[in-house]
Amino acid sequence: MSVTITDDILRAAHIMNNIEKQSEPIPDEFASYEEAAEFWDTHDTTDYLEAFQTVDVQAELRKRHYEVEVDEDIIKELRKRSQRLGIPVSQLVSEMLRKQISRAA
């Protein structure tokens, strides 16, 4: 005989457990992020499933980041140049690559 525990069974068991232990209510507002953190550090979110709702989220990634190995002497020079120009190294490298690619085309 095998038993499959579904989410509904787990949720029902959890609700019954909550009825027995009577969780402290979630405050309507917290005075600070620290106060909220303290509350959730000492309380289990699964004791408050009825307070949460499922939301749909759509995100659009606008930039991608790539990792490329670069020799130490090259990165040192890139850092010097980026500081001199007042721009991030990533921006400097992107501009340099863009120029090189356009020349090659």
mmCIF file of the C-alpha atoms, coordinates in Angstrom:
data_MODEL
# 
_entry.id   MODEL 
# 
loop_
_atom_site.group_PDB 
_atom_site.id 
_atom_site.type_symbol 
_atom_site.label_atom_id 
_atom_site.label_alt_id 
_atom_site.label_comp_id 
_atom_site.label_asym_id 
_atom_site.label_entity_id 
_atom_site.label_seq_id 
_atom_site.pdbx_PDB_ins_code 
_atom_site.Cartn_x 
_atom_site.Cartn_y 
_atom_site.Cartn_z 
_atom_site.occupancy 
_atom_site.B_iso_or_equiv 
_atom_site.pdbx_formal_charge 
_atom_site.auth_seq_id 
_atom_site.auth_comp_id 
_atom_site.auth_asym_id 
_atom_site.auth_atom_id 
_atom_site.pdbx_PDB_model_num 
ATOM 1   C CA . MET A 1 1   ? 0.000  0.000  0.000   1.00 0.00 ? 1   MET A CA 1 
ATOM 2   C CA . SER A 1 2   ? 1.408  3.411  -0.933  1.00 0.00 ? 2   SER A CA 1 
ATOM 3   C CA . VAL A 1 3   ? 0.261  6.824  0.203   1.00 0.00 ? 3   VAL A CA 1 
ATOM 4   C CA . THR A 1 4   ? 0.695  10.035 -1.762  1.00 0.00 ? 4   THR A CA 1 
ATOM 5   C CA . ILE A 1 5   ? 0.715  13.207 0.274   1.00 0.00 ? 5   ILE A CA 1 
ATOM 6   C CA . THR A 1 6   ? -0.682 16.071 -1.772  1.00 0.00 ? 6   THR A CA 1 
ATOM 7   C CA . ASP A 1 7   ? -0.320 19.786 -1.195  1.00 0.00 ? 7   ASP A CA 1 
ATOM 8   C CA . ASP A 1 8   ? -3.983 19.878 -0.087  1.00 0.00 ? 8   ASP A CA 1 
ATOM 9   C CA . ILE A 1 9   ? -3.355 17.260 2.592   1.00 0.00 ? 9   ILE A CA 1 
ATOM 10  C CA . LEU A 1 10  ? -0.237 19.077 3.798   1.00 0.00 ? 10  LEU A CA 1 
ATOM 11  C CA . ARG A 1 11  ? -2.076 22.406 3.866   1.00 0.00 ? 11  ARG A CA 1 
ATOM 12  C CA . ALA A 1 12  ? -5.011 20.888 5.775   1.00 0.00 ? 12  ALA A CA 1 
ATOM 13  C CA . ALA A 1 13  ? -2.657 19.309 8.297   1.00 0.00 ? 13  ALA A CA 1 
ATOM 14  C CA . HIS A 1 14  ? -0.843 22.603 8.679   1.00 0.00 ? 14  HIS A CA 1 
ATOM 15  C CA . ILE A 1 15  ? -4.114 24.494 9.216   1.00 0.00 ? 15  ILE A CA 1 
ATOM 16  C CA . MET A 1 16  ? -5.152 21.978 11.877  1.00 0.00 ? 16  MET A CA 1 
ATOM 17  C CA . ASN A 1 17  ? -1.769 22.405 13.535  1.00 0.00 ? 17  ASN A CA 1 
ATOM 18  C CA . ASN A 1 18  ? -2.216 26.197 13.476  1.00 0.00 ? 18  ASN A CA 1 
ATOM 19  C CA . ILE A 1 19  ? -5.651 25.941 15.065  1.00 0.00 ? 19  ILE A CA 1 
ATOM 20  C CA . GLU A 1 20  ? -4.059 24.029 17.922  1.00 0.00 ? 20  GLU A CA 1 
ATOM 21  C CA . LYS A 1 21  ? -1.157 26.427 18.497  1.00 0.00 ? 21  LYS A CA 1 
ATOM 22  C CA . GLN A 1 22  ? -2.865 29.773 17.644  1.00 0.00 ? 22  GLN A CA 1 
ATOM 23  C CA . SER A 1 23  ? -0.202 31.828 15.876  1.00 0.00 ? 23  SER A CA 1 
ATOM 24  C CA . GLU A 1 24  ? 0.430  35.399 16.893  1.00 0.00 ? 24  GLU A CA 1 
ATOM 25  C CA . PRO A 1 25  ? -1.288 37.742 14.394  1.00 0.00 ? 25  PRO A CA 1 
ATOM 26  C CA . ILE A 1 26  ? 0.834  39.562 11.821  1.00 0.00 ? 26  ILE A CA 1 
ATOM 27  C CA . PRO A 1 27  ? 1.035  43.251 12.740  1.00 0.00 ? 27  PRO A CA 1 
ATOM 28  C CA . ASP A 1 28  ? -0.814 45.595 10.345  1.00 0.00 ? 28  ASP A CA 1 
ATOM 29  C CA . GLU A 1 29  ? 2.367  47.662 10.045  1.00 0.00 ? 29  GLU A CA 1 
ATOM 30  C CA . PHE A 1 30  ? 5.947  47.433 11.198  1.00 0.00 ? 30  PHE A CA 1 
ATOM 31  C CA . ALA A 1 31  ? 7.738  50.512 12.535  1.00 0.00 ? 31  ALA A CA 1 
ATOM 32  C CA . SER A 1 32  ? 10.904 49.609 10.638  1.00 0.00 ? 32  SER A CA 1 
ATOM 33  C CA . TYR A 1 33  ? 12.518 47.004 8.413   1.00 0.00 ? 33  TYR A CA 1 
ATOM 34  C CA . GLU A 1 34  ? 14.354 45.785 11.487  1.00 0.00 ? 34  GLU A CA 1 
ATOM 35  C CA . GLU A 1 35  ? 11.073 45.206 13.330  1.00 0.00 ? 35  GLU A CA 1 
ATOM 36  C CA . ALA A 1 36  ? 9.684  43.266 10.356  1.00 0.00 ? 36  ALA A CA 1 
ATOM 37  C CA . ALA A 1 37  ? 12.885 41.231 10.139  1.00 0.00 ? 37  ALA A CA 1 
ATOM 38  C CA . GLU A 1 38  ? 12.713 40.440 13.854  1.00 0.00 ? 38  GLU A CA 1 
ATOM 39  C CA . PHE A 1 39  ? 9.107  39.282 13.516  1.00 0.00 ? 39  PHE A CA 1 
ATOM 40  C CA . TRP A 1 40  ? 9.826  36.988 10.568  1.00 0.00 ? 40  TRP A CA 1 
ATOM 41  C CA . ASP A 1 41  ? 13.060 35.742 12.136  1.00 0.00 ? 41  ASP A CA 1 
ATOM 42  C CA . THR A 1 42  ? 10.991 34.455 15.060  1.00 0.00 ? 42  THR A CA 1 
ATOM 43  C CA . HIS A 1 43  ? 7.879  33.304 13.178  1.00 0.00 ? 43  HIS A CA 1 
ATOM 44  C CA . ASP A 1 44  ? 7.339  30.676 10.503  1.00 0.00 ? 44  ASP A CA 1 
ATOM 45  C CA . THR A 1 45  ? 5.708  31.946 7.295   1.00 0.00 ? 45  THR A CA 1 
ATOM 46  C CA . THR A 1 46  ? 4.005  28.575 6.877   1.00 0.00 ? 46  THR A CA 1 
ATOM 47  C CA . ASP A 1 47  ? 1.972  29.440 9.982   1.00 0.00 ? 47  ASP A CA 1 
ATOM 48  C CA . TYR A 1 48  ? 0.429  32.320 7.981   1.00 0.00 ? 48  TYR A CA 1 
ATOM 49  C CA . LEU A 1 49  ? -0.426 30.725 4.618   1.00 0.00 ? 49  LEU A CA 1 
ATOM 50  C CA . GLU A 1 50  ? -3.892 32.300 4.656   1.00 0.00 ? 50  GLU A CA 1 
ATOM 51  C CA . ALA A 1 51  ? -2.298 35.773 4.755   1.00 0.00 ? 51  ALA A CA 1 
ATOM 52  C CA . PHE A 1 52  ? -0.410 35.256 1.487   1.00 0.00 ? 52  PHE A CA 1 
ATOM 53  C CA . GLN A 1 53  ? -1.744 35.337 -2.019  1.00 0.00 ? 53  GLN A CA 1 
ATOM 54  C CA . THR A 1 54  ? -0.339 34.071 -5.271  1.00 0.00 ? 54  THR A CA 1 
ATOM 55  C CA . VAL A 1 55  ? 0.689  36.778 -7.712  1.00 0.00 ? 55  VAL A CA 1 
ATOM 56  C CA . ASP A 1 56  ? 1.738  36.671 -11.333 1.00 0.00 ? 56  ASP A CA 1 
ATOM 57  C CA . VAL A 1 57  ? 4.987  38.442 -12.071 1.00 0.00 ? 57  VAL A CA 1 
ATOM 58  C CA . GLN A 1 58  ? 6.363  39.369 -15.448 1.00 0.00 ? 58  GLN A CA 1 
ATOM 59  C CA . ALA A 1 59  ? 9.948  40.518 -15.673 1.00 0.00 ? 59  ALA A CA 1 
ATOM 60  C CA . GLU A 1 60  ? 11.875 41.788 -18.627 1.00 0.00 ? 60  GLU A CA 1 
ATOM 61  C CA . LEU A 1 61  ? 15.619 41.411 -18.504 1.00 0.00 ? 61  LEU A CA 1 
ATOM 62  C CA . ARG A 1 62  ? 17.148 44.411 -20.194 1.00 0.00 ? 62  ARG A CA 1 
ATOM 63  C CA . LYS A 1 63  ? 20.836 43.689 -19.775 1.00 0.00 ? 63  LYS A CA 1 
ATOM 64  C CA . ARG A 1 64  ? 22.850 40.534 -19.788 1.00 0.00 ? 64  ARG A CA 1 
ATOM 65  C CA . HIS A 1 65  ? 26.124 40.080 -17.994 1.00 0.00 ? 65  HIS A CA 1 
ATOM 66  C CA . TYR A 1 66  ? 28.879 37.853 -19.289 1.00 0.00 ? 66  TYR A CA 1 
ATOM 67  C CA . GLU A 1 67  ? 31.979 36.577 -17.584 1.00 0.00 ? 67  GLU A CA 1 
ATOM 68  C CA . VAL A 1 68  ? 35.157 36.603 -19.633 1.00 0.00 ? 68  VAL A CA 1 
ATOM 69  C CA . GLU A 1 69  ? 38.616 35.683 -18.411 1.00 0.00 ? 69  GLU A CA 1 
ATOM 70  C CA . VAL A 1 70  ? 41.031 38.592 -18.811 1.00 0.00 ? 70  VAL A CA 1 
ATOM 71  C CA . ASP A 1 71  ? 44.757 38.631 -18.145 1.00 0.00 ? 71  ASP A CA 1 
ATOM 72  C CA . GLU A 1 72  ? 45.720 40.566 -15.031 1.00 0.00 ? 72  GLU A CA 1 
ATOM 73  C CA . ASP A 1 73  ? 47.820 43.166 -16.898 1.00 0.00 ? 73  ASP A CA 1 
ATOM 74  C CA . ILE A 1 74  ? 44.898 43.905 -19.222 1.00 0.00 ? 74  ILE A CA 1 
ATOM 75  C CA . ILE A 1 75  ? 42.374 44.359 -16.416 1.00 0.00 ? 75  ILE A CA 1 
ATOM 76  C CA . LYS A 1 76  ? 44.773 46.688 -14.600 1.00 0.00 ? 76  LYS A CA 1 
ATOM 77  C CA . GLU A 1 77  ? 45.025 48.847 -17.726 1.00 0.00 ? 77  GLU A CA 1 
ATOM 78  C CA . LEU A 1 78  ? 41.264 48.775 -18.224 1.00 0.00 ? 78  LEU A CA 1 
ATOM 79  C CA . ARG A 1 79  ? 40.739 49.922 -14.627 1.00 0.00 ? 79  ARG A CA 1 
ATOM 80  C CA . LYS A 1 80  ? 43.203 52.792 -15.082 1.00 0.00 ? 80  LYS A CA 1 
ATOM 81  C CA . ARG A 1 81  ? 41.496 53.929 -18.279 1.00 0.00 ? 81  ARG A CA 1 
ATOM 82  C CA . SER A 1 82  ? 37.999 53.627 -16.825 1.00 0.00 ? 82  SER A CA 1 
ATOM 83  C CA . GLN A 1 83  ? 39.010 55.699 -13.789 1.00 0.00 ? 83  GLN A CA 1 
ATOM 84  C CA . ARG A 1 84  ? 40.599 58.319 -16.015 1.00 0.00 ? 84  ARG A CA 1 
ATOM 85  C CA . LEU A 1 85  ? 37.399 58.507 -18.099 1.00 0.00 ? 85  LEU A CA 1 
ATOM 86  C CA . GLY A 1 86  ? 35.107 58.320 -15.076 1.00 0.00 ? 86  GLY A CA 1 
ATOM 87  C CA . ILE A 1 87  ? 33.144 55.332 -16.364 1.00 0.00 ? 87  ILE A CA 1 
ATOM 88  C CA . PRO A 1 88  ? 32.735 51.735 -15.162 1.00 0.00 ? 88  PRO A CA 1 
ATOM 89  C CA . VAL A 1 89  ? 35.103 49.114 -16.568 1.00 0.00 ? 89  VAL A CA 1 
ATOM 90  C CA . SER A 1 90  ? 32.133 47.248 -18.057 1.00 0.00 ? 90  SER A CA 1 
ATOM 91  C CA . GLN A 1 91  ? 31.083 50.324 -20.026 1.00 0.00 ? 91  GLN A CA 1 
ATOM 92  C CA . LEU A 1 92  ? 34.631 50.921 -21.258 1.00 0.00 ? 92  LEU A CA 1 
ATOM 93  C CA . VAL A 1 93  ? 34.982 47.310 -22.403 1.00 0.00 ? 93  VAL A CA 1 
ATOM 94  C CA . SER A 1 94  ? 31.601 47.386 -24.162 1.00 0.00 ? 94  SER A CA 1 
ATOM 95  C CA . GLU A 1 95  ? 32.566 50.572 -26.007 1.00 0.00 ? 95  GLU A CA 1 
ATOM 96  C CA . MET A 1 96  ? 35.955 49.151 -27.000 1.00 0.00 ? 96  MET A CA 1 
ATOM 97  C CA . LEU A 1 97  ? 34.384 45.928 -28.270 1.00 0.00 ? 97  LEU A CA 1 
ATOM 98  C CA . ARG A 1 98  ? 31.703 47.842 -30.164 1.00 0.00 ? 98  ARG A CA 1 
ATOM 99  C CA . LYS A 1 99  ? 34.357 49.950 -31.926 1.00 0.00 ? 99  LYS A CA 1 
ATOM 100 C CA . GLN A 1 100 ? 36.440 46.884 -32.769 1.00 0.00 ? 100 GLN A CA 1 
ATOM 101 C CA . ILE A 1 101 ? 33.438 45.015 -34.171 1.00 0.00 ? 101 ILE A CA 1 
ATOM 102 C CA . SER A 1 102 ? 32.310 47.972 -36.295 1.00 0.00 ? 102 SER A CA 1 
ATOM 103 C CA . ARG A 1 103 ? 35.835 48.305 -37.758 1.00 0.00 ? 103 ARG A CA 1 
ATOM 104 C CA . ALA A 1 104 ? 35.864 44.607 -38.627 1.00 0.00 ? 104 ALA A CA 1 
ATOM 105 C CA . ALA A 1 105 ? 32.472 44.741 -40.357 1.00 0.00 ? 105 ALA A CA 1 
# 
